[in-house]
């Protein structure tokens, strides 16, 4: 599981799986989305990925396992598709790329039609069907 929490104006990701994970975040503000990645997290590790004021209308999360675990099915759904790169990246206009350069991102803590990063209940991402590489929000 990967967990994302906002606390004291910071964004921290936690890996609750037994696999090494790579994560990317999408920060939406007034219809513009910036994506950043890859944040590498070992099993059980938490890592602060943003410090300071998190000024965003919505935060999205995409997680994957490194290729060392072998091939895994790609996620088939998500709340939004945004641009990523294979190596470390920051993309200012994350909606402006071909579909082949996009990945499925999920909104954390979806409850009753609302989505947010919660201070009390972290977002979790778990591998689908027990396979590394394909993640879903819960």
N, C-alpha and C positions, 0 to 999 in steps of 0.2 A: 504494500500500500504506500502511496505517496500522500502526504498530508500537507496542506497549505494553510497557514494561519497568518492573520494580520494582527499584530500586537504592537502597541506603542509606535505606530507609523513605520513598521518594517514588514517585510514579507519574508517568511521563513518556510522552506520546504523540508519535509521529513520523509525519509524512505522507510516504510514499514514492511518491506518485502525482504526476501532472502536473496534477491538479485541486486546487482549494481544497476542503478537507474540513471538515465539522462533526462533532464526536464527542460522544457522551454515555457516561458510565460508570455501571454499576450495581454497588453495593457490597453484598454479601450477608453478613450476620452473624446467626447463630442464626435462620434462617428469615425475617428481616426484610430487605427490600431498600430502599436509598436510591438514587435516580438523580439525576445532576447533568449538566447540559449547558447550553448548547452551547459546546464548546471549538473555536475557529476555528483552523485550521492551514493555512498556505500550503504550496504544493509544496516539499518538502525541509525543512520546518520541524519542529523538535521543541519541545514545550512541556510544562513541568512543570505538572500539573493538581492534584496533591495533595502536600502536604509534611507531614512528621511521620510518626508510626507509622501504617502501613496495617494496621489491625486488621480483617481480613475473612476470612471462610471462602472466599469466591469473589469474583472481580472479572469483570464482564461489560463488553462494549464494543459500541456501536452507532455506525456511521458513515454519513454521507450527504453528498451534494454540495449546495451552494446552488442555488436555483431558477434562477439566472443561466445555468446550463448546460442549461436546458430540462428537460422531464420525463424521468424515468428510471423503469424498472420498480422496484416495491417488492421488497425481499428476500422470498422466499417461505419461507425457513426460518430457524431460529435455535435456540439452546439454551433460551431463555426469552423471554417477552413481559413487558415492563415499561412503566410509564407514562412518557410524555414530554409536553412542551409545545412549541409552535411557537417561543416566545421562550425566553430563558435561564430555567433552572428548577433547583430542588432539591425533590424529592418524597420525603417520609419514608416513606410506605407505597406503594411503587411497584407493588404488586400489586393495589391497591384502586381501580381505575378501569375504566371501560367499555373494551371491546376497541377501539373507535374512537380511543382516546387512547393506545394501546400501540404499541410497535415491537419488532421482533425484535432481541434482543441475543445475542451469541455469547461463549462462554468461550474465552479465548485459550489457545494451546498445548495442544490436545487430543491426547494421546498415550496409547495403551494404556488407555483408559478414565479417565485422569486429566486434570485441567485445572488450570492454574496460570499465574501471571505469572512468566515465567522471567527471571532475571538474565543468563543467558548467551545465550539465543536469543530475540530479540524476537518478539512476535506480529505477524503481518502481516495486513492486510485489503486485498484487491485488488478492483477493480471487476469485476463479472461480465460476461463476454463483451465486455470492453472498453468498457462503458458506464458513465458516471459515475452515482453515486447508488445503485447496488445493490452491496453489499459482502458478502464472505464471508471467514471466517477460513481461514488455511492454516497 
